[in-house]
Amino acid sequence: PTMRTVSIIALVLLLLAGSLGAQSTIPLPGFSSTFSTAALTRGFWFQAPVPFTIVGLQVPDESNHGKQNVAVYKLASAPPAYPASTTGGLLFYKGGEPSGTTIKCSITFSKGDHVGIIGACGDATTMRSSYATPSGPFATSVLGQATTITRLLTQTNLVAQQGKGPVSNESGGPLGRVNVYVVSPSSIIGSGTGQIGTSLVYSLAAPTDAGLPYQVANSFGLGPTPIGARKLGLTIDDLMVLSTSGLVPTVFNGYADVLDTTGVGTAKLNIPKAALLKGYRIHAAFVTLKASAPFNLSTISGTFTFTIS
């Protein structure tokens, strides 16, 4: 092959790297103690400062129980102060998952939504909440935008009630800690080691674009490339042309397809086993296609950088 071909293929593989950097957590206060009880579960609530999507949840397991349980709510308004309570709004529940793993999900909220998170390790006989210190509300952020998380409680066993128990606000007590992994609503993240000779699986999320075609692209530069009033954080270069051409499906697999009924899609980058690729960095993004949208593009995702190892 020519040197030009080799360089393009090299850039193509740059896409690989550790993509976990594409997501962030909501900062939490430190750990104080494990609150163990048969029928009480704790968490926190906040008002969304920006649109965001929860892509993972994990309950700290300081007591080494081994199983974690979590529920996510979209509350109609700020929860009432205990002993008053409210029901409804449960969007997601998962119980009995290994506590050392991240529970995957895709739950999108709009700016201004009241979000509730309750989680604990344990089972239907005992709940073990990871209590925070200090007590009381905690100033934090979502995707860099400031908000405050406040103690949310249910006087029920989360597992026994499958997350459907009534919830209350109690601003004076310690909140129950749950690690919440978030991305922008339109997001591209990956799983894999990023090593040569392996594959990186991209997870695409555009919840408002269910059923629409999508196109993934990579480039060596960040652009931005203006598209009307919007901007794509990629550069129009050889790598972008190659990754969107459909000519190398063995490397860029599933880069053009259709989002499912929840607005989720997947694509795979197969990295050649070539040592010269190590250390290369590239950028990745995707768009969704809709004839009635400006420039036929409904969504332009954020941009994420990858490094091959």
Disulfide bonds with the S-S distance in Angstrom:
none
